[in-house]
Amino acid sequence: VQLQASGGGVVQTGGSLRLSCTASGFTFGVSVVGWFRRAPGKEREGVACISISDGTTYYADSLKGRFTISGENAKKKVYLQMNNLKPEDTAVYYCAVGSPILPLKLRRGGGRWSESSEYAYWGQGTQVTVSS
């Protein structure tokens, strides 16, 4: 399993970035892929995730309206569009693929999409820096 995150960079407050996560080595079409971030001195937190099979998305409440997650099954990619970026969005952003049982748990109303423990494989991360 490989996950390659890209698209990070330096942007001014109010700017936008689109992160990409390219996946291989697993059955992408039935997976859950999430984006997480870790800011300096803080715990890793869940940003958003998408269930590829039905397109259901989940977001951290604090980021709804600014961040949008989407998936492209044919290319095995997941994107994170980030708009109106703020300095507090500065972090290393990681994509991860959920454990094989996570899609079923989410469909049944269970699972904790924002918990790192629900994810089996992680990409290397891409740095996002928002300057004030």
N, C-alpha and C positions, 0 to 999 in steps of 0.2 A: 504494500500500500504506500502510495506517495501522494503528498499534498504540497503544492507549490503556491505560496501566497506571493502576490506582487501588486504593484501599484501605489505603494506608499511613497511619501516624499514630504517636502516642506511646503506649507501653504499658509496664507495669511488668514486671519480671523474672517469668517464669513465666506471663505472659499469652499471648493468642493474637491473631492477625490473619489475615484472608483477603484476599489480593490478587487482583485481577481484571485480565485483559488482554482487551480487546475488539479484535477484528481485522476488517479490511475490505480489499478491493482485491486479494485473491488467493484461490486455491482452497483454502479452509481445510481441507476434509476430507481432503486428501492431504498436508498439511504437517506439519512438526515445529516446535513452538513451545517455546522455552526461557525459563527465568527465570535471570537473572544478578544479581549484586549487586556494588557497589563500596563498600567501607568507607573511611572517611577514611584517607588515606595508604597505601592498599593497592591492589593490582591488582584489576581486575575478575575475578570468579570465577563459574564455572557453578554454579548451585544445583540445577536439575532441568530435565528436558525431557520432552515427551510427543509421541509419534507419533500424530497424530489418527486416522489411518485404522484402526489396530489397538489403540490405547490403551496401547502399550508405554511404560513410563516409565523414566527414568534419574535417579539422584540422586548428588549428591556424597556420598561415604562418610560424611563427618563430620555430615551432616544427616539421614541415614536414620533413620526412627523419629520425627522431630519435624516434618518437612515433608512435605506430600503435594501432588502436582500432579495436576490433573484437567482434563478438557476437556468442553465442551458444544457439540457440533457444530452443533446447530440455532440456537444463539445466537451462534456464532462467538466463544466465550469460553474462556479458559484460566484456571484458578484455582491459587493457591498457598496452601494452608492451612498456617499456621505456628503450631505449639504449643510450649509450654514455652520461650518466647523468652528469650534471654540477652542481656546487654549487647553481647556480641561479634557479635550478629546485626544491630546497628545499621549501616545502609547505605542507599544508594539502590538500589532494586530495579528492574530493567529486564526487559521481555519482548522477545523477538526471534523472528523467523520464520526458519527455516533455509533455506539455499539449496535450489533445486529438486531437487538430487541428494542432499541429506542423507537423506531418507527411505529411498531405495534403499541408500545406503551403510550405514545403521544396520541395515536388514533383512539385509544380507549380512555383518553382523558387523564392519563397518569404520566409518569416520567417527569423529569425536571430538566428541561432543555438547557437551562442556564448553568447546570452543574457540570463541572469538568469531569466528574467521575462517570458521567453518562457517555463519554466520548472515548473511542478506542485508539484513534490515531490522530497525530497532530502534525501540521506543517511547521516550517521553520520561523515564521513570523516576518512581518514587514513593518518598518518604522513609519509612523505618521507623526509629524511635528507641525503644530499649529502655532504660528507666531502671532503675538498681539500687536 
